[in-house]
Amino acid sequence: MKEITPKEMESLLKKENIHVIDVRETEEVKAGKIPDAVNIPLGLLEFRMHELDKAKEYIMVCRSGGRSFKASQLLENHGFKVFNMAGGMLEWDGPTE
């Protein structure tokens, strides 16, 4: 599985249109999320995979990197191109909304 650091992701956000999926619970996301990230809680990801496009690359994010690691494995096993943001939002110094 591929990983990306929060610093690498922050640089990508400035240059490219990237697809970020935040797998934290809705209540956690209310405290702030990466701009334009889509919130799909980990427990619902399996049921909402049909909303995603296998032609796109996704970066998975959670609080510390554990849930996003599981989400990345799930999507990768279903043929998606996925990166896990190591360290999660605890390591994120970039902008939030």
N, C-alpha and C positions, 0 to 999 in steps of 0.2 A: 504494500500500500504506500502511496506517495504521501509525503507530509510537506507542509508549508509553514514557515514561521510567521508570527504576527507581523514582523517587520517586512517580510517579503510580500505578504498580502496587502499591507498598507501601500506599498509601492505599486502593486498591481492595480489597486483601486483607482490610483491617480491616472493610470495609462489605459486601462482596458475595461471593457464591459464584462465583468465577471459575475458568476452566479453563486451566491452565498446562501446556504441553508442553515439556519440556526435551529438546532434540535432541542433547545432548552424548553422547559414548560412555559406557557403563556405568562404566568406571573413573574418568572425570572426575566423574561424579555422586556417587561414593562420598565425595568431598571435601566434599560438602554441596550441597543443592538447596533450592529454594523449597518451603516446606511444601505438601504435597498435589499437587505437580507430578508429572505422569506422564512417565516417561522413555521416549521413543521415539527412538533414535538416527537421525540424518538419513538414513543409508543404508537404514534399514528403513521410513521414513515412508510411502513410496509403497505398500509392501506391507501397511501397517497402517491405511491411510486408512479402510477399511471399519469400523474400531472407533470412528470419530468420528461425531458427530452434526452435520449441516449446520444444524440449528436453534440450535446453541450458538455462542458466540464463544470463540475460543481465543487465548491469548497464547503466542507462541513465544519460547523462551529458549535461549541457548547460552553459550559462554564470553565472546565479545566482540561478538556481534551479526551476524557474517557467515553462519554456518550457519543461524541462525534466520531471517535474511532470505531465504535460499534456500528454507527450509521454508515460510515464509509465502507466497512466490511459488507454490510447488507447490500448496499447499492452496487458495490464492485461485483459481488456474487451474482447480481442480476444484469451485468453487462454495462453498467454506467462508468463513466470516467470521473474519478473522485479524488480529491485531496483532503486530508485531515489537517486542520489548523492546530498545530501542537501548542499546548499551553492554554488554549481556549481564551475566553474573555478575561480571565484573570491576568493574562499576559498582554492583552490588547491595549495599546496606548493611542490608537488612532481615533478618528471621529466616531461618535455614536449619535443615534437619534432615538 
